[in-house]
Amino acid sequence: MMISTLPILYSFRRCPYAMRARLAIRANGVRVLLREVSLKSKPTEMLRISPKGTVPVLELQDGQVIEQSLDVMRWALAHSFDKSFDSSLGNGLNSSLIERNDGFFKTALDAYKYAVQDKQIHRAQGEVFLAELNRLLSQSEFLAGDTMGALDWAIVPFVRQFSAVDALWFAALPYSALQRWLYRCVSSDLFVSIMQPAPVWQVGDADVIF
């Protein structure tokens, strides 16, 4: 069992699941030790505590392991020093939205991103979710109101990835509310801070406080 002065977060900078975890941790002022991993050569320390081999993985000081990104977010929200942040992950509508993001939208995203053929079909499938987000964002600045919060952190990494497959196509969509929201999120100090490059962690390296 690993005992540490701070929780240890195994992460990968470009993984959207790891991004949402880092967003919640940083936004809520929770301190962890960050271990950036290579997905092609995953450290045995991570695989020992989480054989599934995906990120994020959070190991708490008592040895408890949190293996799912939304659970890491909930942990960060529960341990926040600033109780003004919303807890929108618990709202029924918001939970349903995240479920659709992690379900059919992520499936369409992966198919669109890696498609050799039928790319436009997969893109159109993903656009159904983009249209839903645009409708919601036409009613408020962010997904749960006028302040960026947990629901935005949970979803924006995936929309960002979808938009990057064909940036010109995305920019031409008639979804100005969605485009404005994406820009505001990814250009925020919070998002920029969690995307700073970190060296790949190896056994014996000093841990980076995040």
Contacts in CASP RR format, 6 or more apart in sequence:
PFRMAT RR
TARGET T0000
AUTHOR 0000-0000-0000
METHOD contacts of the structure
MODEL  1
MMISTLPILYSFRRCPYAMRARLAIRANGVRVLLREVSLKSKPTEMLRIS
PKGTVPVLELQDGQVIEQSLDVMRWALAHSFDKSFDSSLGNGLNSSLIER
NDGFFKTALDAYKYAVQDKQIHRAQGEVFLAELNRLLSQSEFLAGDTMGA
LDWAIVPFVRQFSAVDALWFAALPYSALQRWLYRCVSSDLFVSIMQPAPV
WQVGDADVIF
1 63 0 8 1.000
2 8 0 8 1.000
2 45 0 8 1.000
2 49 0 8 1.000
2 59 0 8 1.000
2 63 0 8 1.000
3 61 0 8 1.000
3 62 0 8 1.000
3 63 0 8 1.000
4 33 0 8 1.000
4 59 0 8 1.000
4 61 0 8 1.000
5 61 0 8 1.000
6 31 0 8 1.000
6 32 0 8 1.000
6 33 0 8 1.000
6 61 0 8 1.000
6 209 0 8 1.000
7 30 0 8 1.000
7 32 0 8 1.000
7 33 0 8 1.000
7 58 0 8 1.000
7 59 0 8 1.000
7 60 0 8 1.000
7 61 0 8 1.000
8 32 0 8 1.000
8 33 0 8 1.000
8 35 0 8 1.000
8 58 0 8 1.000
8 59 0 8 1.000
8 207 0 8 1.000
9 21 0 8 1.000
9 22 0 8 1.000
9 25 0 8 1.000
9 32 0 8 1.000
9 33 0 8 1.000
9 34 0 8 1.000
9 35 0 8 1.000
9 56 0 8 1.000
9 57 0 8 1.000
9 58 0 8 1.000
9 72 0 8 1.000
9 210 0 8 1.000
10 35 0 8 1.000
10 37 0 8 1.000
10 43 0 8 1.000
10 46 0 8 1.000
10 50 0 8 1.000
10 55 0 8 1.000
10 56 0 8 1.000
10 57 0 8 1.000
10 58 0 8 1.000
10 59 0 8 1.000
11 18 0 8 1.000
11 21 0 8 1.000
11 22 0 8 1.000
11 34 0 8 1.000
11 35 0 8 1.000
11 36 0 8 1.000
11 37 0 8 1.000
11 55 0 8 1.000
11 56 0 8 1.000
12 18 0 8 1.000
12 36 0 8 1.000
12 37 0 8 1.000
12 38 0 8 1.000
12 39 0 8 1.000
12 55 0 8 1.000
13 36 0 8 1.000
13 195 0 8 1.000
13 197 0 8 1.000
13 198 0 8 1.000
15 39 0 8 1.000
15 55 0 8 1.000
15 56 0 8 1.000
16 157 0 8 1.000
16 158 0 8 1.000
16 160 0 8 1.000
16 161 0 8 1.000
17 54 0 8 1.000
17 55 0 8 1.000
17 56 0 8 1.000
17 69 0 8 1.000
17 157 0 8 1.000
18 55 0 8 1.000
18 56 0 8 1.000
18 69 0 8 1.000
19 157 0 8 1.000
19 194 0 8 1.000
19 195 0 8 1.000
20 69 0 8 1.000
20 70 0 8 1.000
20 73 0 8 1.000
20 153 0 8 1.000
20 154 0 8 1.000
20 155 0 8 1.000
20 157 0 8 1.000
21 56 0 8 1.000
21 58 0 8 1.000
21 69 0 8 1.000
21 72 0 8 1.000
21 73 0 8 1.000
21 76 0 8 1.000
22 56 0 8 1.000
22 194 0 8 1.000
22 210 0 8 1.000
23 73 0 8 1.000
23 153 0 8 1.000
23 157 0 8 1.000
23 190 0 8 1.000
23 191 0 8 1.000
23 194 0 8 1.000
24 72 0 8 1.000
24 73 0 8 1.000
24 76 0 8 1.000
24 77 0 8 1.000
24 150 0 8 1.000
24 153 0 8 1.000
25 32 0 8 1.000
25 72 0 8 1.000
25 76 0 8 1.000
25 210 0 8 1.000
26 190 0 8 1.000
26 193 0 8 1.000
26 194 0 8 1.000
26 210 0 8 1.000
27 76 0 8 1.000
27 85 0 8 1.000
27 149 0 8 1.000
27 153 0 8 1.000
27 190 0 8 1.000
28 76 0 8 1.000
28 77 0 8 1.000
28 79 0 8 1.000
28 80 0 8 1.000
28 81 0 8 1.000
28 82 0 8 1.000
28 85 0 8 1.000
29 76 0 8 1.000
29 80 0 8 1.000
29 81 0 8 1.000
29 82 0 8 1.000
30 76 0 8 1.000
30 79 0 8 1.000
30 80 0 8 1.000
30 81 0 8 1.000
31 209 0 8 1.000
31 210 0 8 1.000
32 58 0 8 1.000
32 209 0 8 1.000
32 210 0 8 1.000
33 207 0 8 1.000
33 208 0 8 1.000
33 209 0 8 1.000
33 210 0 8 1.000
34 198 0 8 1.000
34 201 0 8 1.000
34 207 0 8 1.000
34 208 0 8 1.000
34 209 0 8 1.000
34 210 0 8 1.000
35 43 0 8 1.000
35 46 0 8 1.000
35 201 0 8 1.000
35 207 0 8 1.000
35 208 0 8 1.000
36 198 0 8 1.000
36 199 0 8 1.000
36 200 0 8 1.000
36 201 0 8 1.000
36 208 0 8 1.000
37 43 0 8 1.000
37 46 0 8 1.000
37 55 0 8 1.000
37 200 0 8 1.000
37 201 0 8 1.000
38 200 0 8 1.000
39 55 0 8 1.000
42 53 0 8 1.000
43 201 0 8 1.000
43 202 0 8 1.000
43 203 0 8 1.000
44 203 0 8 1.000
45 203 0 8 1.000
46 53 0 8 1.000
46 55 0 8 1.000
46 57 0 8 1.000
47 53 0 8 1.000
49 57 0 8 1.000
49 59 0 8 1.000
49 63 0 8 1.000
49 65 0 8 1.000
50 57 0 8 1.000
50 65 0 8 1.000
50 67 0 8 1.000
52 67 0 8 1.000
54 67 0 8 1.000
56 69 0 8 1.000
56 72 0 8 1.000
57 65 0 8 1.000
57 66 0 8 1.000
57 67 0 8 1.000
58 65 0 8 1.000
58 66 0 8 1.000
58 67 0 8 1.000
58 72 0 8 1.000
58 75 0 8 1.000
59 65 0 8 1.000
59 66 0 8 1.000
60 66 0 8 1.000
66 72 0 8 1.000
66 75 0 8 1.000
70 89 0 8 1.000
70 98 0 8 1.000
70 154 0 8 1.000
73 89 0 8 1.000
73 150 0 8 1.000
73 153 0 8 1.000
73 154 0 8 1.000
74 89 0 8 1.000
77 85 0 8 1.000
77 87 0 8 1.000
77 89 0 8 1.000
77 150 0 8 1.000
85 149 0 8 1.000
85 150 0 8 1.000
86 144 0 8 1.000
86 147 0 8 1.000
86 149 0 8 1.000
86 150 0 8 1.000
86 151 0 8 1.000
87 150 0 8 1.000
88 94 0 8 1.000
88 143 0 8 1.000
88 144 0 8 1.000
88 149 0 8 1.000
88 150 0 8 1.000
88 151 0 8 1.000
89 95 0 8 1.000
89 98 0 8 1.000
89 150 0 8 1.000
89 151 0 8 1.000
89 154 0 8 1.000
91 144 0 8 1.000
91 151 0 8 1.000
94 143 0 8 1.000
94 144 0 8 1.000
94 150 0 8 1.000
94 151 0 8 1.000
97 132 0 8 1.000
97 136 0 8 1.000
97 143 0 8 1.000
97 151 0 8 1.000
97 155 0 8 1.000
98 151 0 8 1.000
98 154 0 8 1.000
98 155 0 8 1.000
100 129 0 8 1.000
100 132 0 8 1.000
101 129 0 8 1.000
101 154 0 8 1.000
101 155 0 8 1.000
101 158 0 8 1.000
104 125 0 8 1.000
104 126 0 8 1.000
104 129 0 8 1.000
105 126 0 8 1.000
105 129 0 8 1.000
105 158 0 8 1.000
105 162 0 8 1.000
106 158 0 8 1.000
108 122 0 8 1.000
108 123 0 8 1.000
108 125 0 8 1.000
108 126 0 8 1.000
108 129 0 8 1.000
109 126 0 8 1.000
109 158 0 8 1.000
109 161 0 8 1.000
109 162 0 8 1.000
111 118 0 8 1.000
111 122 0 8 1.000
111 125 0 8 1.000
112 119 0 8 1.000
112 122 0 8 1.000
112 123 0 8 1.000
112 125 0 8 1.000
112 126 0 8 1.000
112 162 0 8 1.000
112 165 0 8 1.000
113 161 0 8 1.000
113 162 0 8 1.000
113 165 0 8 1.000
115 122 0 8 1.000
123 165 0 8 1.000
123 166 0 8 1.000
123 169 0 8 1.000
126 162 0 8 1.000
127 173 0 8 1.000
130 159 0 8 1.000
130 162 0 8 1.000
130 173 0 8 1.000
130 175 0 8 1.000
130 178 0 8 1.000
131 175 0 8 1.000
133 143 0 8 1.000
133 155 0 8 1.000
133 159 0 8 1.000
133 175 0 8 1.000
133 178 0 8 1.000
133 181 0 8 1.000
134 175 0 8 1.000
134 176 0 8 1.000
134 177 0 8 1.000
134 178 0 8 1.000
136 143 0 8 1.000
137 143 0 8 1.000
137 177 0 8 1.000
137 178 0 8 1.000
137 180 0 8 1.000
137 181 0 8 1.000
138 177 0 8 1.000
140 146 0 8 1.000
141 147 0 8 1.000
141 181 0 8 1.000
141 184 0 8 1.000
142 148 0 8 1.000
142 149 0 8 1.000
142 151 0 8 1.000
142 152 0 8 1.000
142 181 0 8 1.000
143 149 0 8 1.000
143 151 0 8 1.000
143 152 0 8 1.000
143 155 0 8 1.000
143 181 0 8 1.000
144 150 0 8 1.000
144 151 0 8 1.000
144 152 0 8 1.000
148 184 0 8 1.000
148 185 0 8 1.000
148 188 0 8 1.000
148 190 0 8 1.000
152 181 0 8 1.000
152 185 0 8 1.000
156 181 0 8 1.000
156 182 0 8 1.000
156 185 0 8 1.000
156 186 0 8 1.000
156 191 0 8 1.000
159 178 0 8 1.000
159 182 0 8 1.000
160 182 0 8 1.000
160 185 0 8 1.000
160 186 0 8 1.000
162 170 0 8 1.000
163 170 0 8 1.000
163 182 0 8 1.000
170 179 0 8 1.000
171 179 0 8 1.000
173 179 0 8 1.000
185 191 0 8 1.000
186 192 0 8 1.000
198 208 0 8 1.000
199 205 0 8 1.000
201 207 0 8 1.000
201 208 0 8 1.000
END
